[in-house]
């Protein structure tokens, strides 16, 4: 949870949440590394989770490892030769590198899967002189095996190769290695791209052009385009602080947003109405206040989304829905008061501005398609990598299945390939 951060702010925040309503006193299991747990325990007394019981995992005994490999082979009805070679080495050398490596569930699982998909790997495992070498040998099979099992009827992933997947995962590994966070959410994909400032301006000007065309319906094309492009330029320059995924929710457990939204909406409406004038200004102010009330009332914070639960694959989808609802609401409200053309001139830019996360995600997809540093559709790739066992999900973010796999990617020179027989 706290990559390269000894103060562990994320872990502390998670424990604070679990110790507070509505999570407090609920049954929960919190998994972590022994070293990290000991550090938290030193800072927080009882490990941070009030009334908790500590369970420390121990190395798997040799007999458990042997039983698991034997049962796995029997379940898939695989030839006994390669499996027996590994099992015999563990029996003959219970203190050897292979036996020590298999005592961890992570490497035991990788070994069983590798023997299943590439039986010839048993010969390589027997020649490894250290646990690090065994781990690297097993990692060599992960990406080629995942690619070999791609459904060729799925047009979204059928073009994936071992080379491209290795490149894309290495890009992700480098990005996570440079950031304090250990996960990547879909709204953070834009941070991977190398052309951040250029993308800000392009997205801002594109949004300004769309808003300017809409404004031209009410104020004339020249005035609308000038205002839209100017606003888009400002938006692009300030975009770094505006990129936050949105999600609509009518009700959030434990928090009421609508009274505050109503107060803000009334304040905005009255302020604008008094500033512009009591006739048209008051109508415009009330319309703007109504839209502000809906925007604030429907929006959710990170903490709200934590309580509601969120699908990691729907971050961009939820942002699009939010922008469409806000844009349509603005169009209808202003359109009812001043006409549909005027409503479109204000509603469309409002909806476009609400879609800042989506625009940057789309611009990053285009950049990835041109440069090839990552998949052109990150949402599809990250979900495939999770299902293939290369990544896992933590909250609404993706992270590597194990940090040792991430380090292997950072240190590897070129992608490994399966033997021709297995491929």
C-alpha positions as CSV (number, residue, x, y, z in Angstrom):
1,X,0.0,0.0,0.0
2,X,2.9,2.3,0.6
3,X,5.5,1.8,-2.1
4,X,8.9,3.3,-1.1
5,X,7.3,5.2,1.8
6,X,8.5,4.3,5.3
7,X,5.9,6.5,7.0
8,X,3.1,4.2,5.6
9,X,0.3,6.9,5.2
10,X,-2.0,4.6,3.2
11,X,-1.7,1.7,5.7
12,X,-2.4,4.1,8.6
13,X,-5.4,5.6,6.8
14,X,-6.7,2.1,6.1
15,X,-6.4,1.1,9.7
16,X,-8.1,4.4,10.8
17,X,-11.0,3.6,8.5
18,X,-11.3,0.0,9.9
19,X,-11.3,1.4,13.4
20,X,-14.1,3.9,12.6
21,X,-17.9,3.5,11.9
22,X,-19.3,1.8,9.9
23,X,-16.3,-0.6,9.8
24,X,-15.5,-0.7,13.5
25,X,-16.3,-4.0,15.1
26,X,-17.0,-5.7,11.8
27,X,-15.1,-9.0,11.1
28,X,-12.2,-8.3,8.9
29,X,-8.9,-9.9,7.7
30,X,-6.0,-7.6,7.0
31,X,-3.1,-9.2,5.2
32,X,0.4,-7.8,5.0
33,X,4.1,-8.5,5.2
34,X,5.6,-9.4,8.6
35,X,8.2,-6.6,8.3
36,X,5.6,-4.0,7.5
37,X,3.3,-5.3,10.2
38,X,6.0,-5.1,12.8
39,X,6.8,-1.5,11.9
40,X,3.1,-0.6,12.2
41,X,2.8,-2.4,15.5
42,X,5.7,-0.4,16.8
43,X,4.0,2.9,15.9
44,X,0.4,1.9,16.8
45,X,0.6,-0.5,19.7
46,X,-1.7,-3.4,19.0
47,X,-0.9,-3.4,15.3
48,X,-3.4,-0.7,14.6
49,X,-6.5,-2.9,14.4
50,X,-8.3,-2.8,17.7
51,X,-8.9,-6.2,19.3
52,X,-7.2,-8.0,16.5
53,X,-5.5,-11.4,16.6
54,X,-2.2,-11.8,14.8
55,X,-1.6,-14.9,12.6
56,X,1.9,-15.3,11.1
57,X,2.2,-17.6,8.1
58,X,5.0,-20.2,8.3
59,X,7.0,-21.8,5.5
60,X,5.3,-24.8,4.0
61,X,6.6,-28.2,5.2
62,X,8.1,-30.4,2.5
63,X,5.4,-33.0,2.9
64,X,2.7,-30.3,2.2
65,X,4.6,-29.2,-0.9
66,X,4.9,-32.8,-2.2
67,X,1.2,-33.4,-1.6
68,X,0.2,-30.3,-3.4
69,X,2.4,-31.0,-6.5
70,X,1.2,-34.7,-6.6
71,X,-2.5,-33.8,-6.2
72,X,-2.2,-31.0,-8.8
73,X,-0.6,-33.4,-11.3
74,X,-3.2,-36.0,-10.7
75,X,-6.1,-33.4,-11.1
76,X,-4.8,-32.4,-14.6
77,X,-3.7,-35.9,-15.5
78,X,-0.3,-34.8,-16.6
79,X,2.7,-37.1,-17.3
80,X,4.5,-37.9,-14.1
81,X,8.1,-37.6,-15.3
82,X,8.7,-33.8,-15.0
83,X,6.7,-33.6,-11.7
84,X,8.4,-36.6,-10.1
85,X,11.8,-35.0,-11.0
86,X,11.0,-31.9,-8.9
87,X,9.4,-33.9,-6.1
88,X,12.4,-36.3,-5.9
89,X,14.8,-33.3,-5.7
90,X,12.8,-31.9,-2.7
91,X,12.9,-35.3,-1.0
92,X,16.6,-35.8,-1.6
93,X,17.6,-32.2,-0.7
94,X,15.1,-30.9,1.9
95,X,17.4,-28.0,2.7
96,X,18.3,-27.2,-0.9
97,X,17.3,-24.2,-2.9
98,X,14.4,-25.9,-4.7
99,X,12.8,-27.0,-1.4
100,X,13.3,-23.6,0.2
101,X,11.7,-21.9,-2.9
102,X,8.7,-24.3,-2.8
103,X,8.1,-23.5,0.9
104,X,6.4,-20.2,-0.2
105,X,2.8,-20.4,-1.6
106,X,3.7,-17.9,-4.2
107,X,6.6,-19.9,-5.8
108,X,4.8,-23.2,-5.2
109,X,1.8,-22.0,-7.2
110,X,4.1,-20.7,-10.0
111,X,5.9,-24.0,-10.1
112,X,2.7,-26.0,-10.4
113,X,1.4,-23.8,-13.2
114,X,4.8,-23.8,-15.0
115,X,5.0,-27.6,-14.9
116,X,1.5,-27.8,-16.2
117,X,2.1,-25.4,-19.2
118,X,5.8,-26.0,-19.9
119,X,6.8,-29.5,-18.4
120,X,10.4,-29.1,-19.8
121,X,11.0,-26.4,-17.2
122,X,11.6,-29.1,-14.6
123,X,15.1,-29.6,-16.1
124,X,15.9,-25.9,-15.7
125,X,14.6,-25.8,-12.1
126,X,16.9,-28.7,-11.1
127,X,20.0,-26.8,-12.3
128,X,19.2,-23.6,-10.4
129,X,21.7,-22.9,-7.6
130,X,19.7,-20.3,-5.7
131,X,16.1,-19.3,-4.9
132,X,16.5,-16.1,-6.9
133,X,17.5,-18.1,-10.0
134,X,14.4,-20.4,-9.5
135,X,12.2,-17.4,-9.2
136,X,13.6,-15.8,-12.3
137,X,13.2,-19.1,-14.2
138,X,9.5,-19.3,-13.2
139,X,8.9,-15.6,-14.1
140,X,10.3,-16.3,-17.6
141,X,7.2,-18.5,-18.2
142,X,4.6,-16.1,-16.9
143,X,4.1,-13.8,-19.9
144,X,4.5,-16.3,-22.7
145,X,2.1,-18.7,-21.0
146,X,-0.5,-16.0,-20.5
147,X,-0.2,-14.9,-24.1
148,X,-0.4,-18.6,-25.3
149,X,-3.8,-19.0,-23.6
150,X,-5.3,-15.9,-25.2
151,X,-8.7,-16.5,-26.8
152,X,-8.0,-15.8,-30.5
153,X,-11.7,-15.1,-31.1
154,X,-11.5,-12.1,-28.8
155,X,-10.6,-9.3,-31.2
156,X,-9.6,-7.0,-28.2
157,X,-6.7,-9.2,-27.1
158,X,-5.9,-11.5,-30.0
159,X,-3.1,-9.3,-31.2
160,X,-1.2,-9.4,-27.9
161,X,2.2,-11.0,-28.1
162,X,4.9,-11.9,-25.6
163,X,7.0,-8.9,-26.8
164,X,4.3,-6.3,-26.6
165,X,2.9,-7.5,-23.2
166,X,6.4,-7.6,-21.8
167,X,6.9,-4.0,-23.0
168,X,3.6,-2.8,-21.6
169,X,4.2,-4.4,-18.2
170,X,7.7,-3.0,-18.0
171,X,6.2,0.5,-18.7
172,X,3.8,-0.1,-15.8
173,X,6.6,-1.4,-13.6
174,X,8.7,1.6,-14.2
175,X,5.8,4.0,-13.5
176,X,4.9,2.3,-10.2
177,X,8.6,2.3,-9.3
178,X,8.7,6.1,-9.7
179,X,5.6,6.8,-7.7
180,X,4.8,6.5,-4.0
181,X,1.6,4.5,-4.8
182,X,1.7,0.7,-5.4
183,X,-1.4,0.6,-7.6
184,X,-2.6,2.2,-10.8
185,X,-6.3,3.1,-11.4
186,X,-7.7,3.8,-14.8
187,X,-7.9,7.6,-14.1
188,X,-4.2,7.6,-13.4
189,X,-3.2,6.1,-16.7
190,X,-2.5,9.5,-18.1
191,X,0.4,9.9,-15.7
192,X,2.3,7.1,-17.5
193,X,2.5,9.1,-20.8
194,X,5.6,11.1,-21.5
195,X,4.0,14.1,-23.0
196,X,2.0,15.5,-20.1
197,X,2.1,19.2,-20.8
198,X,1.4,18.8,-24.6
199,X,-1.5,16.5,-23.8
200,X,-2.9,19.1,-21.4
201,X,-3.0,21.8,-24.1
202,X,-4.4,19.4,-26.8
203,X,-7.2,18.3,-24.5
204,X,-7.9,21.8,-23.4
205,X,-8.0,23.2,-27.0
206,X,-10.2,20.3,-28.2
207,X,-12.6,20.8,-25.4
208,X,-12.6,24.6,-26.1
209,X,-13.3,24.0,-29.7
210,X,-16.3,21.8,-28.9
211,X,-17.5,24.3,-26.3
212,X,-16.9,27.2,-28.8
213,X,-19.0,25.5,-31.4
214,X,-21.8,25.1,-28.9
215,X,-21.5,28.7,-27.8
216,X,-21.7,29.8,-31.3
217,X,-25.4,28.7,-31.4
218,X,-26.2,31.4,-28.8
219,X,-23.6,34.1,-29.3
220,X,-22.3,33.8,-32.8
221,X,-19.6,31.5,-34.2
222,X,-16.7,34.0,-33.9
223,X,-17.5,35.1,-30.4
224,X,-18.3,31.5,-29.3
225,X,-15.1,30.1,-30.8
226,X,-12.9,32.8,-29.3
227,X,-14.4,32.3,-25.9
228,X,-14.3,28.5,-26.1
229,X,-10.7,28.3,-27.2
230,X,-9.6,30.8,-24.6
231,X,-11.4,28.9,-21.9
232,X,-10.0,25.6,-23.3
233,X,-6.5,27.0,-23.1
234,X,-7.0,28.0,-19.5
235,X,-8.4,24.6,-18.7
236,X,-5.5,22.9,-20.4
237,X,-2.9,24.9,-18.4
238,X,-4.7,24.1,-15.1
239,X,-5.6,20.5,-16.0
240,X,-3.2,18.8,-13.6
241,X,-5.4,19.7,-10.6
242,X,-8.7,19.1,-12.4
243,X,-8.2,15.5,-13.3
244,X,-10.3,13.5,-10.8
245,X,-12.7,10.7,-11.6
246,X,-16.4,11.4,-11.0
247,X,-19.3,9.1,-10.1
248,X,-22.9,9.8,-9.6
249,X,-24.7,8.5,-6.5
250,X,-28.1,9.5,-5.2
251,X,-27.3,8.4,-1.6
252,X,-24.1,7.7,0.3
253,X,-24.4,5.8,3.6
254,X,-23.5,7.9,6.6
255,X,-23.3,11.2,4.7
256,X,-25.8,13.8,3.6
257,X,-24.7,15.9,0.6
258,X,-28.0,17.5,-0.5
259,X,-28.4,20.2,2.3
260,X,-24.9,21.5,1.6
261,X,-25.6,21.3,-2.2
262,X,-28.8,23.3,-1.7
263,X,-27.0,26.0,0.3
264,X,-24.3,26.3,-2.2
265,X,-26.7,26.4,-5.1
266,X,-28.8,29.1,-3.5
267,X,-25.8,31.2,-2.7
268,X,-24.5,30.9,-6.3
269,X,-27.8,31.6,-7.8
270,X,-28.5,34.7,-5.7
271,X,-25.0,36.0,-6.1
272,X,-25.1,35.7,-9.9
273,X,-28.6,37.1,-10.1
274,X,-27.8,40.2,-8.0
275,X,-24.6,40.8,-9.9
276,X,-26.1,40.6,-13.4
277,X,-29.5,42.1,-12.7
278,X,-32.9,41.3,-11.2
279,X,-34.6,40.4,-14.5
280,X,-32.6,38.2,-16.7
281,X,-29.8,37.9,-14.1
282,X,-32.1,36.4,-11.5
283,X,-33.4,33.8,-13.9
284,X,-29.9,33.0,-15.0
285,X,-28.7,32.8,-11.4
286,X,-31.5,30.5,-10.3
287,X,-30.8,28.2,-13.3
288,X,-27.1,28.2,-12.4
289,X,-27.9,27.6,-8.8
290,X,-30.1,24.6,-9.7
291,X,-27.4,23.1,-11.8
292,X,-24.8,23.7,-9.0
293,X,-27.2,22.0,-6.5
294,X,-27.4,18.9,-8.7
295,X,-23.7,18.8,-9.5
296,X,-22.7,19.0,-5.8
297,X,-25.5,16.7,-4.7
298,X,-24.7,13.9,-7.2
299,X,-20.9,14.0,-7.0
300,X,-19.0,11.7,-4.7
301,X,-15.7,11.9,-2.9
302,X,-13.0,9.2,-2.7
303,X,-14.3,8.2,0.7
304,X,-17.9,8.0,-0.6
305,X,-16.8,5.7,-3.4
306,X,-15.0,3.6,-0.8
307,X,-18.2,3.1,1.1
308,X,-20.3,2.5,-2.0
309,X,-17.8,0.0,-3.5
310,X,-16.6,0.5,-7.1
311,X,-15.6,-1.8,-10.0
312,X,-12.0,-1.1,-11.0
313,X,-13.0,-1.6,-14.7
314,X,-15.8,1.1,-14.6
315,X,-13.8,4.2,-13.4
316,X,-13.9,5.8,-16.9
317,X,-17.4,4.5,-17.5
318,X,-18.7,6.2,-14.3
319,X,-16.9,9.4,-15.3
320,X,-18.6,9.4,-18.7
321,X,-22.0,8.9,-17.1
322,X,-21.4,11.8,-14.7
323,X,-20.4,14.1,-17.6
324,X,-23.4,13.2,-19.7
325,X,-25.8,13.7,-16.8
326,X,-24.4,17.0,-15.9
327,X,-24.3,18.2,-19.5
328,X,-27.8,17.1,-20.2
329,X,-29.0,18.7,-16.9
330,X,-27.4,22.0,-17.8
331,X,-28.9,21.9,-21.3
332,X,-32.4,21.2,-20.0
333,X,-32.3,23.8,-17.2
334,X,-30.8,26.6,-19.2
335,X,-32.8,25.6,-22.2
336,X,-36.1,25.7,-20.2
337,X,-35.2,29.2,-19.0
338,X,-33.7,30.8,-22.2
339,X,-34.2,28.4,-25.1
340,X,-32.6,25.2,-26.2
341,X,-29.7,26.9,-28.2
342,X,-28.7,29.0,-25.2
343,X,-29.0,25.8,-23.0
344,X,-26.8,23.9,-25.3
345,X,-24.2,26.7,-25.2
346,X,-23.9,26.4,-21.5
347,X,-24.8,22.7,-20.9
348,X,-22.4,21.2,-23.4
349,X,-19.3,23.0,-22.0
350,X,-20.3,22.1,-18.5
351,X,-20.6,18.4,-19.4
352,X,-17.3,18.5,-21.3
353,X,-15.5,20.1,-18.4
354,X,-16.9,17.4,-16.1
355,X,-15.3,14.8,-18.4
356,X,-11.7,15.9,-17.7
357,X,-10.6,12.4,-16.6
358,X,-12.2,10.8,-19.7
359,X,-10.5,13.3,-22.1
360,X,-7.1,12.6,-20.6
361,X,-7.7,8.9,-20.7
362,X,-8.7,9.1,-24.4
363,X,-5.7,11.3,-25.2
364,X,-3.3,8.9,-23.5
365,X,-4.8,6.0,-25.5
366,X,-3.9,7.8,-28.7
367,X,-0.4,8.5,-27.4
368,X,0.0,4.8,-26.5
369,X,-1.2,3.7,-29.9
370,X,1.4,6.0,-31.6
371,X,4.4,5.2,-29.3
372,X,3.6,1.6,-28.4
373,X,4.9,2.0,-24.8
374,X,1.7,0.6,-23.5
375,X,-1.6,-0.9,-24.7
376,X,-3.8,1.4,-26.8
377,X,-6.7,0.4,-24.6
378,X,-5.4,0.3,-21.1
379,X,-8.7,-0.7,-19.5
380,X,-8.9,-3.9,-21.7
381,X,-5.2,-4.7,-21.1
382,X,-5.2,-4.3,-17.4
383,X,-8.3,-6.4,-17.0
384,X,-6.8,-9.1,-19.2
385,X,-3.5,-9.1,-17.2
386,X,-5.5,-9.5,-14.0
387,X,-7.4,-12.4,-15.4
388,X,-4.2,-13.9,-16.7
389,X,-2.6,-13.8,-13.3
390,X,0.0,-11.1,-14.1
391,X,-1.7,-8.4,-12.1
392,X,-4.2,-8.3,-9.2
393,X,-6.7,-5.7,-8.0
394,X,-6.3,-3.8,-4.7
395,X,-9.3,-1.6,-4.1
396,X,-10.0,0.0,-7.5
397,X,-6.3,-0.1,-8.6
398,X,-4.2,-2.6,-10.4
399,X,-0.8,-3.8,-9.0
400,X,1.6,-6.6,-9.8
401,X,0.7,-10.0,-8.5
402,X,3.9,-9.9,-6.4
403,X,6.5,-7.2,-6.0
404,X,9.2,-9.6,-7.0
405,X,7.6,-10.0,-10.4
406,X,7.7,-6.2,-10.8
407,X,11.4,-6.1,-9.9
408,X,12.1,-8.9,-12.4
409,X,10.5,-6.8,-15.1
410,X,12.6,-3.8,-14.1
411,X,15.8,-5.9,-14.3
412,X,15.0,-8.0,-17.4
413,X,16.7,-7.1,-20.6
414,X,14.3,-8.8,-23.1
415,X,11.1,-10.9,-22.9
416,X,11.4,-14.6,-22.4
417,X,9.8,-17.1,-24.8
418,X,8.3,-20.5,-24.4
419,X,10.1,-23.5,-26.0
420,X,8.7,-24.2,-29.5
421,X,7.2,-27.5,-28.2
422,X,5.1,-25.7,-25.5
423,X,4.1,-22.8,-27.8
